[in-house]
């Protein structure tokens, strides 16, 4: 047999069937709306996954069953298959436009969208063909190697060694060339970005923030996001305009990657900076988690400062300058180590104060920042024993404490709005009113998780490859399309791609939480005299940011 036909051979029956089914499944709704170009790429990738699965099943079937259909029956089967696949693709493409508009309407977005079904199909076919040719070239190389080995060793040895060598080469190429090369490029770009400034951010003059004159931390060492965090602290005049009373200058402490050599050294420097600014004498001290780039959600910081009229202190460390999704892949251990170092250092210094004069010690982090801080605790009991409350926003599915609470939720409560032990300590919310339930006592310290039912950061997990998620069972979240379904491999890829668009939706959907953070802080750490009316006023103010 001419081994070059490995590349030029016709499509396989099983591969063609599953490739079509997978590609059509990718057209069905996911958690978030997508563009036509994303859809074309998604169709190609899911089609390749489907073809690989179908080809593997077909090969296994041929190995186990010796019977083959007559030539005429095979031709009829192919005609039926191609006709059915063409019809299925046409129907799926036809409905995909309406599915995307329905998703946008569900989130209050403009439903007038550009959607090119023929171009989507063309993009998917071109990329699918390129992927299939690449896979077949690898297979051809493997066959050539095995044929050469068979000349010198027994056949079973040649096949085994050849298969292992090809697998190793593919793994090395994928990891060392593609993945590590990609990481190196992203790291170079992110390193340059880390040295730049956001537009409008200037070196602060307040002695109460890091990077200002007199600070133990230089402005240049803070990194791009650290400079934005300290350089945008709310001005006392703005705070006073909201409260109607004289305001204090808020304290914001930040230690960048270039400020100290290790997480422990960073944490020690942060504590000294807290002491310099008088943070331990403020009514509230917030330990904040950062995302991969070192970013802190402005709503988390501003809301607390407005609530306390500037008489607040907060501290954060940078552990990476990579984008969050890249940090999630390669820097999770470093994030956890940094979170533990910061909290332990702050808690040790805080605990040396007289019990009656300690500030309220609270935690907050969004996305990977919540993971960073959660890793400082064994469980919920440990968390509330050593803090005065926590607000976690958009927690990733990898969060250990969050997973324990969701898995142990009260019977009958959905995974997207779980109730844990009657809401006695921890509560979950998407909308402000969610925190009012369930009825019953809610003593302090309190823990609040803000999680949107349509947030792919919260719901993406490798288990989506083979298991239907609980958030698609029973009643669905308020912004999850009722037409969304689960498909093996496909939904995993859909939700993964959704993460790239998680911030391109209105607040209250996807990974955008906006001013709802105000209600979370009000539940966890409201100052004396704070009212529901104050919460509404502040929510309205921060909604404009």
C-alpha positions, -999 to 999 in steps of 0.1 A, spaced: 0 0 0 12 35 -8 18 51 26 14 86 11 -23 78 9 -25 83 46 -26 120 38 -47 118 6 -72 92 17 -109 99 18 -127 109 50 -137 81 73 -174 73 79 -174 75 117 -151 105 117 -173 124 93 -204 117 112 -191 128 146 -172 158 132 -205 170 118 -224 163 150 -198 181 171 -196 211 148 -234 215 148 -234 211 186 -209 240 188 -235 262 170 -260 257 199 -261 283 227 -234 285 253 -232 307 284 -223 339 265 -229 354 230 -201 351 205 -190 366 172 -193 349 138 -155 345 136 -153 329 170 -180 306 159 -161 296 128 -130 287 148 -151 269 174 -168 248 147 -134 238 133 -119 228 166 -150 209 178 -152 193 143 -116 180 146 -123 167 181 -154 149 167 -135 135 138 -108 121 161 -134 105 183 -153 90 154 -121 77 137 -110 60 169 -144 44 174 -144 33 138 -110 17 141 -120 -1 172 -151 -14 155 -132 -27 125 -108 -44 149 -136 -62 168 -160 -69 139 -148 -86 108 -180 -82 88 -179 -55 61 -209 -41 42 -210 -48 4 -197 -20 -18 -232 -10 -30 -244 -8 6 -214 14 15 -222 38 -13 -258 41 -2 -247 46 34 -223 74 23 -250 92 2 -274 90 32 -246 103 55 -236 132 33 -272 142 26 -281 141 63 -249 159 74 -255 187 48 -291 191 60 -281 191 96 -254 218 90 -279 239 71 -305 237 99 -279 244 126 -265 274 108 -300 287 101 -310 286 138 -276 297 151 -285 334 143 -316 332 164 -298 314 192 -272 342 195 -299 369 194 -318 351 222 -287 351 243 -281 388 238 -317 396 246 -314 376 278 -285 399 289 -301 431 277 -277 435 248 -284 448 213 -299 420 193 -289 435 159 -258 414 151 -236 406 121 -238 369 115 -225 353 82 -235 316 81 -217 309 47 -185 325 60 -188 307 93 -190 274 73 -161 284 51 -138 293 81 -147 261 99 -140 239 68 -107 256 60 -94 253 95 -108 217 99 -90 207 67 -57 222 79 -60 204 112 -68 171 95 -39 174 71 -15 181 100 -28 151 120 -24 129 89 11 141 83 20 131 119 4 97 113 24 93 80 56 101 98 47 75 124 41 48 98 74 56 81 92 53 113 75 20 122 82 6 87 119 14 92 120 -1 127 103 -33 115 134 -40 93 156 -44 124 133 -56 152 102 -78 156 70 -62 144 54 -58 178 86 -41 191 87 -18 161 51 -8 164 54 -2 202 86 18 200 75 38 169 42 47 186 60 58 218 85 79 198 59 96 178 38 103 209 68 117 227 77 139 198 42 153 195 41 159 233 75 176 233 65 198 203 32 207 218 47 216 252 82 228 245 77 245 212 41 256 210 30 261 246 64 273 260 70 294 230 35 309 234 42 315 271 75 332 264 59 355 239 31 363 263 56 369 290 77 393 269 46 413 259 32 413 295 66 423 309 67 454 286 31 462 295 39 459 332 64 487 329 39 510 312 11 532 328 -26 533 322 -37 566 306 -44 593 332 -26 575 361 -1 598 379 22 593 408 2 600 439 11 627 464 -8 613 494 15 598 520 -11 572 527 -5 551 495 24 531 482 46 547 456 41 582 469 69 603 484 80 588 517 67 553 508 89 523 514 79 510 480 90 528 449 65 540 423 84 522 395 84 488 413 46 486 416 39 474 381 12 487 358 -18 475 378 -2 484 411 4 520 399 -33 522 389 -44 508 422 -25 533 443 -28 561 418 -66 561 417 -74 561 454 -106 581 461 -98 617 469 -112 629 502 -132 656 485 -150 630 464 -157 609 495 -169 640 514 -193 649 486 -209 615 489 -210 613 527 -217 649 535 -190 648 562 -152 655 563 -134 625 548 -100 609 555 -74 601 530 -77 563 523 -48 539 527 -38 517 498 -7 496 502 7 476 472 39 457 467 48 447 432 69 419 418 99 442 415 95 456 450 109 425 468 125 392 460 100 366 473 63 364 485 75 363 521 97 394 515 68 411 497 45 404 526 70 416 552 74 449 532 37 452 529 33 450 567 60 477 572 42 499 547 9 493 566 26 504 598 41 535 581 6 546 569 -11 539 602 -33 512 587 -37 492 619 -54 522 635 -82 524 608 -117 509 615 -113 484 587 -83 466 570 -89 447 538 -65 421 525 -71 420 487 -63 393 462 -51 402 427 -56 386 393 -27 375 372 -16 409 360 -18 423 396 -52 439 389 -77 448 417 -113 455 407 -119 492 411 -154 485 425 -139 464 453 -115 492 464 -138 522 458 -169 507 475 -151 501 508 -135 536 507 -168 553 502 -185 532 528 -159 542 554 -156 578 542 -119 572 536 -112 557 570 -102 524 555 -69 505 546 -63 479 521 -32 459 510 -24 437 480 6 419 464 15 412 428 26 377 420 26 378 382 22 401 352 7 375 329 -29 376 318 -52 359 344 -61 329 322 -24 322 316 -16 327 353 -43 302 361 -24 276 340 11 283 352 10 305 383 -17 290 405 9 277 430 26 311 432 -8 328 436 -16 305 466 19 310 481 16 348 478 -19 348 493 -8 327 523 23 349 528 3 381 528 -25 370 550 -3 353 575 20 383 578 -9 408 582 -28 385 606 3 380 628 8 418 631 -29 424 636 -33 397 663 -6 415 684 -29 445 688 -52 446 719 -84 428 711 -105 460 716 -85 482 693 -80 459 662 -94 470 629 -120 448 613 -100 424 592 -117 414 560 -108 397 527 -118 403 491 -107 390 457 -121 386 423 -115 356 400 -79 343 406 -77 368 434 -103 349 453 -84 316 447 -52 333 460 -68 342 493 -90 311 498 -58 290 497 -48 305 530 -75 286 548 -84 249 554 -122 255 552 -150 279 559 -146 274 597 -110 283 595 -118 314 574 -143 329 597 -122 320 628 -93 342 616 -111 370 598 -141 393 602 -156 384 569 -149 379 532 -163 390 498 -153 368 469 -162 378 434 -165 354 404 -146 325 420 -130 300 396 -142 265 397 -108 255 412 -115 273 445 -113 247 473 -135 263 499 -161 273 473 -162 238 460 -168 224 495 -197 248 501 -213 240 467 -209 203 472 -224 205 507 -253 228 498 -287 222 513 -310 198 494 -331 215 468 -309 246 463 -294 249 428 -257 249 423 -258 284 407 -274 298 439 -265 273 467 -277 276 502 -252 262 527 -265 253 561 -294 276 559 -272 306 549 -259 309 585 -224 320 575 -219 320 537 -243 332 511 -243 334 473 -257 361 451 -260 373 415 -285 402 422 -285 423 454 -318 408 466 -303 373 467 -284 382 499 -317 387 518 -324 349 518 -328 324 531 -348 338 560 -332 333 593 -302 346 613 -270 356 596 -245 363 623 -211 378 618 -185 371 605 -201 367 571 -188 354 538 -204 364 505 -198 349 471 -209 369 441 -213 345 412 -233 351 380 -251 321 366 -236 329 332 -200 334 344 -177 309 325 -149 315 350 -171 301 377 -184 271 357 -155 260 334 -140 227 345 -122 198 328 -151 177 340 -172 193 313 -154 170 289 -172 139 302 -199 150 327 -231 170 324 -227 199 349 -252 205 377 -258 240 365 -276 226 335 -298 203 356 -332 214 369 -341 251 371 -315 272 354 -299 305 364 -317 337 354 -294 344 325 -286 309 312 -303 301 279 -330 274 283 -318 260 249 -283 254 261 -274 217 264 -244 196 273 -224 177 247 -192 157 256 -161 177 247 -181 203 229 -194 221 260 -160 220 275 -146 239 245 -176 263 243 -173 274 279 -135 277 276 -140 300 246 -167 319 265 -140 330 290 -124 352 263 -157 372 260 -166 371 297 -161 409 301 -179 418 269 -214 417 284 -233 441 307 -227 441 345 -245 413 363 -237 388 335 -207 368 325 -176 378 346 -188 414 351 -201 422 386 -200 460 386 -217 479 414 -233 447 428 -200 445 448 -214 474 469 -242 450 482 -216 424 490 -195 447 511 -226 461 528 -235 425 539 -200 417 550 -185 449 565 -209 478 566 -198 505 590 -220 516 619 -250 536 608 -248 524 572 -283 519 557 -299 503 527 -305 538 513 -267 544 515 -261 511 496 -285 522 469 -269 556 466 -234 541 464 -245 515 439 -259 542 417 -226 562 420 -203 533 412 -225 521 383 -213 551 364 -176 539 366 
